């Protein structure tokens, strides 16, 4: 690795404030990736690498060792899509982070200079034909991992989780044709694979207006873009894999008597999501990158604390129940207001 180039793993993670308008909203909220600024910065990256790269990939490796079949699934995945989107991913990774990845398109070899491995892929069969390893700064993270196929190999190189959204060009029916999700937040990827937009989002509180525009959202995702959007909520900890059967005791205990010391251990969980369409394939590539920001860190930004308090107050009873905050919302708002005073 060229030591003259700053490593992205030394870069502080981005900070996002999707609640800055003082409202909790469930909506599409699509903005053009690379065109519209987010907090004054125009972002064009699909993938993001930062100081937490090891942590995210360590979580992916743990999932891979224990219950990969519960996190990586396919449903009627077109062979053409299986070939085209991985090639797009590999090219994007190398274009966005040349100091980490090299992509030999003709030979279909992706090399990760941080993880110390190279994969030669056959996209037609969806396989990794040759996997080689070499010394590297983070070689230990994937040292005992053998990717099951090309999509799995690519997933193990990026911090993002992702899904493929498919659409039938004749009926416009849509479904999730592939998911590789290592950091679900209180949902199970096995409940989503093969389903269309409406069933996937039905458990989300206040999502009826969103589901009513499902066909428009899918059409935009496939035919337009690329897009970026954000989702957010509170988290009792920064554990990454919160599939329901992987929950930890106390994650959503609701007492309503929490002290300041308790709230200072809590996190805002933000998802940065991107959608890249492939109109000729009737498919969209959807990425999810979760971020955890501690409320302790937010205390240095009183205006952001006031914005968060205002947004929490706009949550409906259904949203509070969905987010596990029925009994704690008011205590959190009081904490935020108390510590955001001049």
C-alpha positions as CSV (number, residue, x, y, z in Angstrom):
1,X,0.0,0.0,0.0
2,X,1.3,3.4,-1.0
3,X,2.2,5.1,2.4
4,X,2.2,8.5,0.7
5,X,-1.6,8.3,0.3
6,X,-3.7,8.7,3.5
7,X,-5.6,5.5,4.2
8,X,-9.4,5.9,4.3
9,X,-9.4,3.9,7.6
10,X,-7.8,6.9,9.2
11,X,-10.7,9.1,8.1
12,X,-13.3,10.0,10.7
13,X,-16.7,8.7,9.8
14,X,-19.2,11.2,8.3
15,X,-21.8,12.7,10.6
16,X,-25.4,13.0,9.4
17,X,-28.4,14.8,11.0
18,X,-31.5,13.6,9.1
19,X,-33.7,15.0,12.0
20,X,-32.4,18.6,11.5
21,X,-35.8,19.8,10.3
22,X,-37.2,18.9,13.7
23,X,-39.6,16.3,12.3
24,X,-39.8,12.5,12.4
25,X,-41.0,11.5,9.0
26,X,-41.5,8.2,7.1
27,X,-41.1,9.1,3.4
28,X,-39.1,8.3,0.4
29,X,-36.9,11.4,0.8
30,X,-34.9,10.6,-2.3
31,X,-32.2,13.1,-3.4
32,X,-29.8,12.8,-6.4
33,X,-26.5,11.2,-5.4
34,X,-23.7,13.5,-6.4
35,X,-26.0,16.5,-7.1
36,X,-27.6,17.7,-3.8
37,X,-25.5,18.7,-0.8
38,X,-25.9,16.9,2.5
39,X,-25.0,19.3,5.4
40,X,-23.2,21.4,2.8
41,X,-21.3,18.6,1.2
42,X,-22.1,17.0,-2.1
43,X,-21.5,13.2,-1.8
44,X,-21.1,11.0,-4.9
45,X,-19.8,7.8,-3.3
46,X,-21.9,4.6,-3.2
47,X,-19.5,3.0,-0.8
48,X,-17.9,4.7,2.3
49,X,-14.7,3.6,4.1
50,X,-13.6,5.2,7.3
51,X,-12.1,4.6,10.7
52,X,-14.6,1.9,11.6
53,X,-13.7,-0.3,8.6
54,X,-12.3,-3.1,10.7
55,X,-15.3,-3.1,13.1
56,X,-17.9,-3.4,10.3
57,X,-16.0,-6.2,8.5
58,X,-15.4,-8.0,11.7
59,X,-19.1,-8.1,12.2
60,X,-19.6,-9.4,8.6
61,X,-17.0,-12.1,9.3
62,X,-18.8,-13.2,12.5
63,X,-22.1,-13.5,10.6
64,X,-20.4,-15.5,7.9
65,X,-19.0,-18.0,10.4
66,X,-22.2,-18.5,12.3
67,X,-25.4,-18.0,10.3
68,X,-24.7,-16.7,6.8
69,X,-27.8,-18.4,5.5
70,X,-29.9,-16.1,7.6
71,X,-28.3,-13.0,6.2
72,X,-27.4,-13.7,2.6
73,X,-30.4,-14.9,0.5
74,X,-31.6,-14.9,-3.1
75,X,-35.0,-15.2,-4.8
76,X,-35.4,-15.5,-8.5
77,X,-32.2,-13.6,-9.1
78,X,-31.6,-13.2,-12.8
79,X,-28.3,-14.6,-14.2
80,X,-27.8,-11.4,-16.1
81,X,-28.3,-9.3,-12.9
82,X,-26.0,-11.7,-11.1
83,X,-23.3,-10.8,-13.6
84,X,-23.8,-7.1,-14.2
85,X,-24.2,-5.7,-10.7
86,X,-21.2,-7.4,-9.1
87,X,-19.1,-6.0,-12.0
88,X,-20.6,-2.6,-11.3
89,X,-19.7,-3.0,-7.6
90,X,-16.1,-4.0,-8.2
91,X,-15.6,-1.1,-10.6
92,X,-17.2,1.4,-8.1
93,X,-15.1,0.1,-5.2
94,X,-11.9,0.6,-7.2
95,X,-12.9,4.0,-8.6
96,X,-14.0,5.4,-5.2
97,X,-11.1,3.9,-3.2
98,X,-8.1,3.3,-5.5
99,X,-5.8,3.3,-2.4
100,X,-7.7,0.2,-1.1
101,X,-8.9,-1.7,-4.2
102,X,-7.6,-2.6,-7.6
103,X,-9.9,-4.0,-10.3
104,X,-8.6,-5.8,-13.3
105,X,-11.8,-5.8,-15.4
106,X,-10.6,-8.0,-18.1
107,X,-9.4,-10.7,-15.8
108,X,-12.2,-9.9,-13.3
109,X,-9.8,-9.8,-10.3
110,X,-10.6,-7.5,-7.3
111,X,-7.7,-7.0,-4.9
112,X,-8.2,-5.5,-1.4
113,X,-4.9,-4.1,-0.2
114,X,-6.2,-3.7,3.4
115,X,-7.6,-7.2,3.8
116,X,-4.9,-8.8,1.8
117,X,-6.9,-10.9,-0.5
118,X,-7.7,-11.1,-4.2
119,X,-10.6,-12.7,-5.8
120,X,-10.9,-13.8,-9.5
121,X,-14.6,-14.0,-10.3
122,X,-16.7,-15.7,-13.0
123,X,-19.8,-13.5,-13.1
124,X,-21.6,-15.9,-15.5
125,X,-21.5,-18.7,-12.9
126,X,-21.5,-16.3,-10.0
127,X,-18.4,-17.9,-8.5
128,X,-15.0,-17.0,-7.1
129,X,-12.7,-19.1,-9.2
130,X,-9.4,-18.2,-7.4
131,X,-9.0,-16.7,-4.0
132,X,-5.4,-15.7,-3.0
133,X,-4.1,-14.0,0.1
134,X,-1.1,-11.9,1.0
135,X,0.2,-9.9,3.9
136,X,-1.8,-6.7,4.7
137,X,-2.7,-4.4,7.6
138,X,-6.1,-6.1,8.2
139,X,-5.3,-9.6,6.9
140,X,-6.6,-11.2,10.2
141,X,-10.2,-10.0,9.7
142,X,-10.9,-12.4,6.9
143,X,-8.1,-14.9,7.4
144,X,-10.4,-17.9,8.0
145,X,-13.3,-16.8,5.7
146,X,-14.0,-18.4,2.4
147,X,-16.6,-16.5,0.3
148,X,-19.4,-18.7,-1.0
149,X,-19.7,-16.9,-4.3
150,X,-18.8,-13.6,-6.1
151,X,-21.6,-11.5,-4.4
152,X,-20.6,-12.8,-1.0
153,X,-16.9,-11.9,-1.7
154,X,-17.8,-8.4,-2.7
155,X,-20.0,-7.9,0.3
156,X,-17.1,-8.9,2.6
157,X,-15.0,-5.9,1.2
158,X,-17.4,-3.1,1.9
159,X,-19.0,-1.6,5.1
160,X,-22.4,-1.4,3.4
161,X,-25.1,-4.0,3.5
162,X,-27.0,-4.3,0.2
163,X,-30.0,-5.7,-1.7
164,X,-31.1,-6.1,-5.3
165,X,-34.5,-4.9,-6.2
166,X,-36.1,-6.6,-9.2
167,X,-39.1,-5.6,-11.3
168,X,-41.2,-7.6,-13.8
169,X,-41.2,-5.4,-16.9
170,X,-44.7,-6.7,-18.0
171,X,-46.6,-6.6,-14.7
172,X,-44.3,-4.1,-12.8
173,X,-44.4,-6.4,-9.8
174,X,-41.3,-6.0,-7.7
175,X,-39.4,-8.1,-5.2
176,X,-36.1,-8.4,-3.4
177,X,-34.1,-10.8,-5.5
178,X,-31.0,-10.8,-3.3
179,X,-30.0,-9.5,0.2
180,X,-26.7,-9.5,2.0
181,X,-27.5,-7.9,5.3
182,X,-25.1,-8.2,8.3
183,X,-26.5,-5.3,10.4
184,X,-30.3,-5.6,10.5
185,X,-32.0,-3.5,13.2
186,X,-34.7,-5.6,14.8
187,X,-35.7,-7.3,11.5
188,X,-34.9,-10.6,9.9
189,X,-33.6,-10.7,6.3
190,X,-35.4,-14.0,5.9
191,X,-38.7,-12.2,6.3
192,X,-37.9,-9.8,3.4
193,X,-36.4,-11.9,0.6
194,X,-38.7,-12.4,-2.3
195,X,-41.2,-9.9,-1.1
196,X,-42.3,-6.7,-2.8
197,X,-42.0,-3.2,-1.4
198,X,-45.3,-3.0,0.4
199,X,-44.9,-6.2,2.5
200,X,-41.3,-5.4,3.2
201,X,-42.2,-2.0,4.7
202,X,-45.6,-2.9,6.2
203,X,-44.1,-3.4,9.8
204,X,-42.8,0.2,9.7
205,X,-45.0,2.6,11.7
206,X,-46.7,5.4,9.7
207,X,-45.6,3.8,6.4
208,X,-49.1,3.8,4.7
209,X,-48.4,6.9,2.6
210,X,-45.0,5.5,1.7
211,X,-46.5,2.2,0.5
212,X,-49.2,4.1,-1.4
213,X,-46.4,5.5,-3.7
214,X,-44.5,2.2,-3.9
215,X,-44.9,1.8,-7.7
216,X,-43.5,5.4,-8.2
217,X,-40.6,4.8,-5.8
218,X,-39.6,1.5,-7.6
219,X,-39.9,3.1,-11.0
220,X,-37.7,6.0,-9.9
221,X,-35.2,3.6,-8.3
222,X,-34.9,1.5,-11.4
223,X,-35.2,4.2,-14.1
224,X,-33.7,7.3,-12.6
225,X,-31.1,8.2,-10.0
226,X,-28.7,7.3,-8.5
227,X,-30.3,8.4,-5.3
228,X,-29.4,8.8,-1.6
229,X,-31.8,8.8,1.4
230,X,-31.6,8.6,5.2
231,X,-33.5,6.9,8.0
232,X,-32.9,7.3,11.7
233,X,-33.9,6.2,15.2
234,X,-32.5,5.6,18.7
235,X,-30.5,2.6,19.8
236,X,-29.7,1.4,23.3
237,X,-26.3,0.3,22.2
238,X,-24.1,0.1,19.1
239,X,-24.2,-3.6,18.6
240,X,-24.3,-4.2,14.9
241,X,-26.4,-7.4,14.4
242,X,-29.8,-6.9,15.8
243,X,-31.7,-9.6,14.0
244,X,-34.6,-10.5,16.4
245,X,-33.2,-13.8,17.4
246,X,-29.8,-12.2,18.1
247,X,-31.2,-9.5,20.5
248,X,-29.4,-8.9,23.7
249,X,-31.3,-8.5,27.0
250,X,-32.2,-5.0,27.9
251,X,-32.0,-3.5,24.4
252,X,-35.5,-2.1,24.5
253,X,-36.4,-2.2,28.2
254,X,-38.8,0.7,28.8
255,X,-38.8,2.1,32.3
256,X,-39.6,5.7,31.8
257,X,-37.4,6.7,34.7
258,X,-34.0,6.8,33.0
259,X,-31.4,9.1,34.4
260,X,-28.9,11.3,32.6
261,X,-26.3,8.7,33.1
262,X,-28.4,6.2,31.2
263,X,-29.1,8.6,28.3
264,X,-25.4,9.3,27.9
265,X,-24.9,5.7,27.0
266,X,-27.5,5.8,24.2
267,X,-27.0,6.2,20.5
268,X,-28.6,7.8,17.5
269,X,-28.7,5.2,14.7
270,X,-28.7,6.7,11.2
271,X,-28.8,4.8,7.9
272,X,-27.3,6.2,4.8
273,X,-28.9,4.5,1.8
274,X,-28.2,4.7,-1.9
275,X,-30.2,3.4,-4.9
276,X,-28.6,2.9,-8.3
277,X,-30.9,1.8,-11.1
278,X,-30.3,-0.5,-14.0
279,X,-33.2,0.2,-16.3
280,X,-32.3,-2.3,-19.0
281,X,-32.2,-5.0,-16.3
282,X,-35.3,-3.8,-14.4
283,X,-33.2,-3.8,-11.3
284,X,-31.9,-1.4,-8.7
285,X,-28.9,-1.8,-6.4
286,X,-29.7,-0.7,-2.8
287,X,-27.0,-0.1,-0.2
288,X,-27.5,0.4,3.6
289,X,-24.7,1.8,5.8
290,X,-25.6,2.2,9.4
291,X,-23.9,4.8,11.7
292,X,-24.1,5.0,15.5
293,X,-23.6,8.4,17.2
294,X,-23.5,8.6,21.0
295,X,-25.6,11.2,22.7
296,X,-22.6,12.0,24.8
297,X,-20.8,13.3,21.6
298,X,-24.0,15.2,20.6
299,X,-23.8,17.2,23.8
300,X,-21.1,19.4,22.1
301,X,-23.7,20.4,19.5
302,X,-26.6,22.0,21.5
303,X,-28.5,23.0,18.3
304,X,-28.5,19.4,17.1
305,X,-29.8,18.3,20.5
306,X,-32.7,20.8,20.2
307,X,-33.4,19.5,16.6
308,X,-33.5,15.9,17.9
309,X,-35.8,16.8,20.8
310,X,-38.2,18.6,18.4
311,X,-38.2,15.6,16.0
312,X,-38.9,13.2,18.8
313,X,-41.9,15.2,19.9
314,X,-43.4,14.7,16.4
315,X,-43.4,10.9,16.7
316,X,-46.8,9.3,16.6
317,X,-47.8,6.7,19.2
318,X,-47.3,4.0,16.5
319,X,-43.9,5.3,15.7
320,X,-42.9,5.4,19.4
321,X,-44.0,1.8,19.8
322,X,-42.2,0.7,16.6
323,X,-39.0,2.4,17.8
324,X,-39.4,0.9,21.3
325,X,-39.8,4.4,22.9
326,X,-43.4,4.4,24.2
327,X,-42.3,5.0,27.8
328,X,-39.0,6.6,27.3
329,X,-39.6,9.3,24.6
330,X,-40.5,12.1,27.1
331,X,-37.6,11.3,29.3
332,X,-35.2,11.5,26.3
333,X,-36.7,14.8,25.2
334,X,-36.3,16.2,28.7
335,X,-32.7,15.1,28.7
336,X,-32.0,16.7,25.3
337,X,-33.7,20.0,26.3
338,X,-32.0,20.2,29.6
339,X,-28.5,19.7,28.1
340,X,-29.0,22.0,25.1
341,X,-29.6,25.2,27.1
342,X,-27.1,28.0,26.7
